[in-house]
Amino acid sequence: MAPPRSAKDAKSADSRTRRGSTAVSDAQPLSLEDLADKIDTFENNMMNRFSAVMDEVKGIKIRIDKVERCIDNHAEKLKRLDEEHTSMINAIDFFDRTIKEHRTNISRLERSIINPERMEFLEHVNRQKQVILSGIPFRTGENLLQALQTISTKIEAELDVRRDVDAVFRLKSSDRVMVRFQSSHSRDTFFTTYRKHPLKLADIGFSVNPEKKVFINEVLSEKVANIFYHARRQKKDKAYSHCWTINQKVYIRKTESSPAIHIKSLEDLQAL
């Protein structure tokens, strides 16, 4: 059996009972409008957060795009550097080969200097590939290679200057043009054909002095050139018919019907 409560305890219990009744009566249930507002507020908060996340993602994507472009730029630079490196390697190889060729040529020259007979032989071989065309006036903007092709076509020498000619150039400011062929065979073909079909300036497009002849001559050694000079003087002085050279040899003919005489020295001229 519970002990009896005092008057003070009874009063306190009564007070708690009244407060509890008041708290229960104050707790009101949420209306649909309040619930809708709370849901809207929650959705707005979530949308704001989602928008902030998307903005952050966009920022990250922009930074990634910049990094990718930077990588592409560096890749392009690396590609160019690689190409430049390859070009430099090729240039070094070219210079290396050129140096070796120069060393070889220097060695040959040294051997030629030591051996004069060999030098004379090499000069002879080189002269066998050359001719000189005399009497061609200088023209501004002239194309000597094209002029040579025109001459070849006129005399029907079947010469392809881009294939058969090594170089063509004017000797200083004179009317003489040097032609160096790729081979002595091409040179002999052109030389022999021209001798049979000599041209005039009109034939190669000149209107000034159109009847002036264009002569062809071999490139002679100093010794042969000296003999040829005196042979031509004797031809003029003694009214000989012809004087010419072929394959580094000088010939003279007294009359049209007389045999050609090979002039080997100045003494041979004096003996005529």
Helices and strands as residue ranges (DSSP letters): H 7-26, H 32-114, H 116-127, E 130-134, H 144-155, H 161-164, E 165-170, E 176-181, H 184-196, E 199-200, G 201-204, E 213-218, H 222-238, E 242-246, E 249-253, E 261-263, H 266-270
